[in-house]
Amino acid sequence: MTDWRIVRHRAPEGALDAGALARRPTATVVGGGIAGLCAATGLAERGVRVVVVEQHDYLGGRVGAWSGSLPGGSRVSMSRGFHAFFRQYYNLRQLLRRADPALSRLRGLRDYPLVDARGRWESFRGLPRTPPWNALAFALRSPTFGIRDLAHVDVRAAAELVGVSVPRIYERLDHLDAESYLRRINFPDAARHLAFEVFSRSFFAEPSRMSAAELATMFHLYFLGSSEGLVFDVPDAAFDVALWSPLRKHLLALGVEFRTGTRVASVENLGEQGFRVHDSSGRSDRTDAAVLATDVRGLREIVGASPGLGTPSWRDSVQSLRSAPAFLVHRLWLSRPVAPDRPAFLATAGRPPLDNVSVLDRYEREAQSWARRNGGSVVELHAYATERDESVPARLRARLHEVYPEAESADVVGEIALWNDDCPLPGVGDFARRPRVRTPHGGLVLAGDGIRIDLPVALMERAAATGWHAANHLLARWGLAGHPLYTVPTRGRSAPLRALAGLVR
């Protein structure tokens, strides 16, 4: 939180502990991912009795981790893939600080280069931290974008990028797909693929299916809206070890009850008496309030099985939520190390189906330990927005050999391939109909990265922000103090650029 332009969004005022109330309220949080854990933390720290119900046996949701086995029976750590913890993820970091005040379990990566099909590399290392000089320096030293290309840029279309205002940007661009918008700006093809589409695919969607407003908001969050820098941190150990086990211990000390390996089937509206939560084991518990912090598919299923919840229009908005296409995380345990100068994370363009390569033994303790014992390396390959096909893992390995040729001579000691299709789709025209944190019931709130919140946040940070906001809404109902949210500026931080954008629109 080094940016002097950071925005503090005020929290509800009230009592600091529910012990001041006539009766201590109860809340059930459905989902133990980032959104659910933020909501549970916000409520428990004010003395609310909280139960977290999570369908998996581990916490963290899509940022969870668990143990797997390689041939021969050796145990290894596994997860759903690499995640970047950017410095401007203020609300996520506020959660992690509960168990690690100094964030000592996060370590910075010096760079995360990008490489295209012709072998041209982009780097974020050594860039200025202050906008707009960060983006300008990136463009000027780019091998795919030259000074002469500036003359061909559609200034009117590009003005939306420098004059972002959230949520107004969604009114202006949500009807347009990201690919069409980038073509309208008229960036050179190579620059468009390397500097924009790599990031758009991190939303697990093809640019042709992604909202241009989401892309512009992302550009604001990571480039022109923040002076935290363009580098990020990663946990120094598996997610469960570095993040969620310490946080779980913190929440247990606050009285939070965890029910893992349990799926919520439906939520019954009891009117003034709150809600009754029914789970797959047949258990049924009454609660004063409920936070639905599941993925979009889980939310659709719960609401569909709960006819007493909401209004017809609200239920329609929930059912309209869409999941992004499938993606593959393919982790390889190799008999030989990759070259020592390989970065911990490399993004790729023009090499389908490969989107990025992570070398886990550069930063994760469990992978480092395995690599030392076996003289090898642990490498992870991602394929976003791809068709489920049994040929994809082999094609990913072939692409790995293109960018890291030394890996071709290594034997694959073990491999785990995980297909998933449960990320929200930031689709064209979806923003206006996306359900908000608040629902037609005062005691029922939603949270997650698929839920609407009118702040400049994305991905894990959107999950965290909606989780804190969900807790704040419930705390305000009970007269309890909430927790402030923090974001980059909600509009372009440069007054001259905002003025120029207004003139050319």
C-alpha positions in Angstrom: 0.0 0.0 0.0 2.7 2.5 -1.1 0.5 4.4 -3.6 -0.4 7.8 -2.3 -3.4 7.8 -4.5 -4.9 4.7 -2.9 -8.7 5.1 -2.3 -10.1 4.2 1.1 -13.8 3.3 0.8 -15.5 4.0 4.1 -16.9 1.2 6.2 -20.2 1.2 8.1 -20.0 2.6 11.6 -21.2 0.8 14.7 -20.3 -1.3 17.7 -17.0 -3.2 17.5 -18.3 -6.4 18.9 -21.6 -8.3 18.7 -21.4 -8.8 22.5 -22.9 -5.3 22.7 -26.1 -6.6 21.1 -29.0 -8.2 22.8 -28.2 -11.5 21.0 -25.1 -12.5 19.1 -26.1 -13.1 15.5 -25.1 -16.2 13.4 -24.0 -16.4 9.8 -23.4 -19.3 7.4 -20.8 -18.7 4.7 -21.2 -21.0 1.8 -17.8 -21.4 0.1 -14.3 -21.4 1.6 -12.5 -19.6 -1.2 -11.1 -16.1 -1.1 -14.6 -14.4 -1.1 -16.0 -16.7 1.6 -12.9 -16.3 3.8 -13.0 -12.5 3.6 -16.7 -12.6 4.5 -16.1 -15.0 7.4 -13.1 -12.9 8.7 -15.1 -9.7 8.5 -18.0 -11.1 10.4 -16.0 -13.2 13.0 -13.8 -10.2 13.9 -17.0 -8.4 15.0 -18.1 -11.3 17.2 -20.6 -12.9 14.8 -20.9 -16.7 15.1 -19.7 -18.0 11.8 -19.9 -21.4 10.1 -18.0 -21.9 6.8 -19.3 -24.7 4.6 -17.0 -25.8 1.9 -17.6 -28.6 -0.6 -13.9 -29.5 -0.9 -11.7 -30.9 1.8 -9.4 -27.8 1.6 -9.8 -24.1 1.8 -8.9 -21.5 -0.8 -11.3 -22.4 -3.6 -9.6 -22.0 -6.9 -6.4 -21.0 -5.0 -6.5 -24.1 -2.9 -3.8 -26.8 -2.6 -3.8 -30.5 -1.7 -1.5 -33.6 -1.8 -1.2 -35.8 -4.8 0.9 -38.9 -5.7 3.4 -39.6 -8.4 4.2 -43.1 -9.8 6.0 -44.9 -7.0 3.9 -43.4 -4.4 5.8 -40.2 -3.6 3.6 -37.4 -2.2 3.7 -34.0 -3.9 1.8 -30.8 -3.6 -0.8 -30.0 -6.2 -3.0 -27.0 -6.9 -5.1 -25.5 -9.7 -2.2 -23.5 -11.0 -0.1 -20.3 -10.7 -1.6 -17.2 -9.2 -0.1 -13.7 -9.2 -0.6 -11.6 -6.0 -0.2 -8.1 -7.3 0.7 -5.3 -4.9 -2.5 -3.5 -5.7 -4.6 -6.4 -4.5 -5.2 -4.4 -1.3 -8.3 -6.2 -0.1 -6.8 -9.7 -0.6 -3.7 -8.6 1.2 -5.8 -7.3 4.1 -7.1 -10.9 4.5 -3.6 -12.5 4.3 -2.3 -10.0 6.9 -4.7 -11.4 9.5 -2.4 -14.5 9.8 0.8 -13.0 8.4 1.0 -9.2 9.3 4.3 -8.7 7.4 3.2 -10.8 4.5 6.5 -12.7 5.0 5.1 -15.7 3.2 4.9 -13.8 -0.1 8.0 -13.3 -2.3 8.4 -10.9 -5.2 9.3 -12.0 -8.7 11.7 -9.8 -10.4 10.0 -10.1 -13.8 7.3 -12.0 -15.7 8.4 -11.8 -19.4 6.2 -12.4 -22.4 7.3 -14.1 -25.6 5.5 -14.4 -28.9 5.7 -17.0 -31.7 8.6 -15.2 -33.4 10.7 -15.2 -30.2 10.2 -11.5 -29.4 10.3 -10.8 -25.6 8.6 -8.2 -23.6 9.7 -7.5 -20.0 8.3 -5.5 -17.0 11.6 -5.4 -15.2 13.0 -1.9 -14.5 10.0 0.0 -15.6 9.0 3.2 -13.7 6.3 2.7 -11.1 4.4 5.9 -11.7 1.6 6.1 -14.4 1.6 7.0 -17.2 5.3 6.7 -17.4 5.2 3.0 -16.7 3.0 2.3 -19.7 4.9 4.8 -21.9 8.3 3.2 -21.0 6.9 -0.3 -21.7 5.6 0.8 -25.1 8.8 2.7 -26.1 11.1 -0.3 -25.4 8.7 -2.8 -26.8 10.0 -4.8 -29.8 6.4 -5.0 -31.2 5.4 -1.3 -30.8 7.4 1.6 -32.3 7.1 5.4 -32.2 5.8 5.3 -35.8 3.0 3.1 -34.7 1.6 5.9 -32.6 0.6 7.7 -35.7 -1.7 4.9 -36.7 -3.5 4.6 -33.3 -7.1 5.6 -33.2 -6.8 8.3 -30.5 -10.6 8.4 -30.0 -10.8 4.7 -29.3 -7.6 4.6 -27.2 -9.0 7.5 -25.0 -11.2 5.0 -23.2 -8.0 3.3 -21.9 -6.5 6.5 -20.4 -9.8 7.9 -19.2 -11.3 4.9 -17.4 -14.0 5.6 -14.8 -15.6 2.7 -12.9 -18.4 1.8 -13.3 -19.0 4.3 -16.2 -16.6 2.4 -18.4 -19.1 -0.5 -18.5 -21.8 1.8 -19.9 -19.4 2.8 -22.7 -17.7 -0.4 -23.6 -19.5 -3.5 -22.2 -21.5 -4.0 -25.4 -18.2 -4.5 -27.3 -15.9 -7.4 -27.3 -12.2 -7.0 -26.4 -10.9 -8.2 -29.7 -13.0 -5.8 -31.7 -12.0 -2.9 -29.4 -8.3 -3.6 -29.8 -8.6 -3.7 -33.5 -10.5 -0.4 -33.4 -7.6 1.2 -31.5 -5.3 -0.1 -34.4 -2.4 -1.4 -32.3 0.0 -3.4 -34.5 -1.0 -7.0 -34.5 2.1 -8.2 -32.7 1.7 -5.6 -30.0 -2.0 -6.4 -29.6 -1.3 -10.2 -29.2 1.7 -9.7 -26.8 0.7 -6.8 -24.7 -3.1 -7.2 -24.4 -4.4 -10.6 -25.4 -2.0 -12.4 -23.1 -3.7 -10.5 -20.2 -7.2 -10.9 -21.5 -6.8 -14.7 -21.6 -5.9 -14.6 -18.0 -9.6 -14.1 -17.5 -10.0 -17.6 -19.0 -11.7 -16.3 -22.1 -10.9 -15.6 -25.7 -10.8 -11.8 -26.4 -13.7 -12.3 -28.9 -15.9 -13.3 -26.0 -14.6 -10.9 -23.3 -16.1 -7.5 -22.6 -14.0 -4.6 -23.7 -15.0 -2.8 -20.5 -13.3 -5.6 -18.5 -10.2 -5.2 -20.6 -10.1 -1.4 -20.0 -10.7 -1.9 -16.3 -7.9 -4.4 -16.2 -5.6 -2.0 -18.0 -6.5 0.7 -15.5 -6.0 -1.6 -12.5 -2.6 -2.9 -13.6 -1.1 -0.1 -15.6 -2.5 3.5 -15.6 -4.4 3.4 -12.3 -1.7 2.2 -9.9 1.8 3.1 -9.0 2.4 -0.1 -7.1 4.5 -1.3 -10.0 4.0 -4.0 -12.6 5.5 -6.8 -10.6 3.8 -9.2 -8.3 4.4 -11.6 -5.4 3.8 -15.4 -5.1 3.5 -17.5 -2.0 6.8 -19.1 -1.0 5.1 -22.5 -0.3 2.0 -24.4 -1.4 -1.1 -22.3 -1.0 -2.4 -24.4 1.9 0.9 -24.1 3.8 1.6 -20.5 3.1 -1.9 -19.0 3.2 -4.9 -21.0 4.3 -3.7 -23.1 7.2 -2.4 -20.0 9.0 -5.7 -18.2 8.3 -7.8 -21.1 9.3 -5.9 -21.1 12.7 -6.7 -17.4 13.1 -10.4 -17.9 12.3 -10.6 -20.9 14.6 -9.3 -18.7 17.4 -12.2 -16.3 16.7 -14.7 -19.2 17.0 -15.3 -19.9 13.3 -16.5 -23.4 12.6 -15.4 -25.1 9.4 -17.4 -27.9 7.7 -15.3 -29.0 4.8 -16.2 -31.8 2.3 -19.8 -30.6 2.6 -21.9 -29.2 -0.3 -24.8 -26.9 0.4 -27.9 -28.1 -1.6 -30.4 -25.3 -0.9 -31.2 -22.3 1.3 -34.7 -21.9 2.7 -36.1 -18.4 3.4 -37.7 -18.2 6.9 -38.6 -14.6 6.7 -38.0 -12.8 10.0 -36.4 -16.0 11.4 -33.6 -15.8 8.9 -32.7 -18.8 6.8 -32.3 -22.6 6.9 -29.3 -24.0 5.1 -29.6 -27.6 3.8 -26.5 -29.5 2.9 -25.8 -32.7 1.0 -25.4 -34.8 4.2 -29.0 -34.1 5.2 -28.1 -31.6 7.8 -30.3 -28.5 8.2 -29.3 -25.5 10.3 -31.0 -22.2 10.9 -28.9 -19.0 10.6 -29.6 -15.3 10.9 -27.7 -14.6 7.7 -26.1 -16.4 4.8 -23.3 -15.5 2.4 -23.3 -17.4 -0.9 -19.7 -17.3 -1.9 -19.5 -20.2 -4.4 -18.5 -20.3 -8.0 -21.1 -19.3 -10.5 -22.2 -22.8 -11.3 -22.7 -23.6 -7.6 -24.6 -20.3 -7.1 -26.9 -21.2 -10.0 -27.6 -24.6 -8.5 -28.3 -23.4 -5.0 -30.6 -20.7 -6.1 -32.3 -23.0 -8.6 -33.0 -25.5 -5.7 -34.2 -22.7 -3.4 -37.6 -21.4 -4.8 -38.2 -19.1 -1.9 -35.2 -16.9 -2.6 -35.4 -13.6 -4.3 -37.6 -12.1 -7.0 -38.0 -13.5 -10.5 -35.7 -10.8 -12.0 -33.0 -11.5 -9.4 -33.2 -15.2 -9.9 -32.9 -14.6 -13.7 -29.8 -12.5 -13.1 -28.2 -15.3 -11.1 -29.1 -17.9 -13.8 -27.7 -15.6 -16.5 -24.2 -15.9 -15.0 -21.9 -17.8 -17.4 -18.8 -19.9 -16.9 -15.7 -19.3 -19.0 -14.5 -22.1 -21.3 -12.4 -24.9 -20.0 -8.8 -24.6 -19.1 -6.0 -27.1 -18.4 -3.3 -27.0 -15.7 -0.6 -29.6 -16.6 2.1 -30.0 -14.0 5.3 -32.0 -14.9 7.9 -33.4 -12.6 11.0 -33.6 -14.8 14.2 -35.7 -14.3 16.4 -32.7 -15.3 16.3 -29.1 -14.4 15.4 -26.4 -16.9 18.1 -23.8 -17.5 19.0 -21.7 -14.5 18.2 -18.4 -16.2 14.6 -19.5 -16.9 12.1 -17.1 -15.2 9.7 -18.4 -12.6 6.8 -17.3 -14.9 6.7 -16.9 -18.6 3.6 -15.8 -20.6 3.4 -16.8 -24.2 1.5 -15.5 -27.3 0.9 -17.2 -30.6 1.8 -20.7 -29.4 -1.6 -22.4 -28.8 -2.6 -24.1 -26.7 0.2 -22.8 -24.4 -0.5 -19.6 -22.5 2.2 -19.7 -19.8 4.9 -21.7 -18.2 5.7 -21.7 -14.4 8.9 -23.2 -12.9 7.7 -23.9 -9.4 11.1 -24.8 -8.0 12.1 -21.2 -8.5 9.8 -20.1 -5.6 7.7 -22.9 -3.9 9.4 -24.8 -1.1 7.7 -28.1 -1.8 8.8 -28.1 -5.4 12.3 -26.9 -4.4 12.6 -29.9 -2.0 11.5 -32.3 -4.7 13.9 -30.8 -7.3 16.8 -31.0 -4.9 16.1 -34.7 -4.0 15.7 -35.8 -7.6 17.9 -33.4 -9.5 15.1 -32.3 -11.7 12.5 -29.5 -12.0 8.8 -28.9 -11.5 7.2 -27.2 -14.4 3.5 -26.2 -14.9 1.8 -25.4 -18.2 -1.5 -23.6 -18.6 -3.9 -23.7 -21.5 -6.7 -21.2 -21.1 -10.1 -21.2 -23.0 -9.4 -24.4 -24.9 -11.5 -27.4 -25.9 -11.3 -30.5 -23.8 -9.2 -32.8 -25.9 -6.9 -35.6 -24.9 -4.2 -34.3 -27.2 -3.8 -31.0 -25.3 -1.2 -32.2 -22.8 1.1 -33.5 -25.5 0.7 -30.3 -27.5 1.6 -28.3 -24.4 4.7 -30.3 -23.9 5.7 -29.7 -27.5 5.3 -26.0 -26.9 7.4 -26.2 -23.8 10.2 -27.7 -25.8 10.0 -24.8 -28.2 10.5 -22.2 -25.5 12.7 -24.3 -23.1 14.5 -26.7 -25.5 16.5 -28.3 -22.7 13.2 -29.8 -21.3 12.9 -32.1 -24.3 15.8 -34.3 -23.1 14.3 -34.7 -19.6 12.1 -37.7 -18.7 8.7 -37.0 -17.2 8.9 -38.6 -13.8 5.3 -37.8 -13.1 2.5 -35.6 -14.4 -0.9 -34.4 -13.3 -3.4 -32.8 -15.7 -6.4 -30.9 -14.3 -9.3 -29.7 -16.4 -11.7 -27.1 -15.0 -14.4 -24.9 -16.3 -15.7 -23.1 -13.3 -14.3 -19.5 -13.7 -16.8 -16.7 -14.4 -17.0 -15.4 -17.9 -16.6 -11.5 -18.1 -18.7 -11.7 -21.2 -20.0 -9.0 -23.6 -23.0 -7.2 -22.2 -23.0 -9.1 -18.9 -22.2 -6.3 -16.5 -25.6 -4.7 -16.2 -27.4 -8.0 -15.5 -24.8 -9.4 -13.2 -26.1 -9.9 -9.6 -24.8 -7.6 -6.9 -23.6 -8.4 -3.4 -26.9 -7.3 -2.0 -30.0 -9.4 -2.7 -33.7 -8.9 -2.2 -33.2 -10.3 1.3 -31.4 -8.2 3.8 -29.8 -11.2 5.5 -28.6 -12.9 2.2 -25.6 -11.6 0.3 -23.5 -12.8 -2.5 -19.7 -12.8 -2.9 -17.2 -14.0 -5.5 -15.3 -12.9 -8.6 -18.4 -13.3 -10.7 -20.5 -10.9 -8.6 -20.9 -7.2 -9.5 -19.1 -4.6 -7.5 -18.6 -1.1 -8.9 -15.0 -0.8 -8.1 -11.8 -1.2 -10.2 -11.0 -4.8 -9.1 -10.5 -8.0 -10.9 -9.9 -11.8 -10.5 -8.8 -12.6 -6.9 -9.1 -9.0 -5.8 -12.7 -8.9 -7.0 -13.4 -12.0 -4.9 -11.8 -10.4 -1.9 -13.6 -7.0 -2.3 -17.0 -8.7 -2.7 -16.3 -10.8 0.4 -15.5 -7.8 2.6 -18.5 -5.9 1.2 -20.8 -8.8 1.9 -19.6 -8.8 5.5 -20.1 -5.1 5.8 -23.7 -5.2 4.5 -24.6 -7.8 7.2 -22.7 -5.9 9.9 -24.5 -2.7 9.1 -27.8 -4.5 9.5 -26.8 -5.4 13.1 -25.4 -2.0 13.9 -21.8 -3.3 13.9 -18.7 -1.6 12.5 -17.5 -2.8 9.1 -14.1 -2.9 7.4 -12.9 -0.3 4.9 -12.1 -1.4 1.4 -9.2 -0.1 -0.6 -8.7 0.3 -4.4 -6.7 2.1 -7.0 -8.4 5.4 -8.1 -11.9 4.8 -9.5 -11.0 7.0 -12.5 -7.9 7.8 -14.5 -5.4 9.3 -12.1 -3.9 11.8 -14.6 -6.0 15.0 -14.9 -4.4 16.0 -18.2 -5.0 12.5 -19.7 -8.6 12.6 -18.5 -9.1 16.0 -20.1 -7.6 14.8 -23.3 -9.7 11.7 -23.3 -12.8 13.9 -22.8 -11.9 16.1 -25.7 -11.3 13.3 -28.3 -14.3 11.1 -27.4 
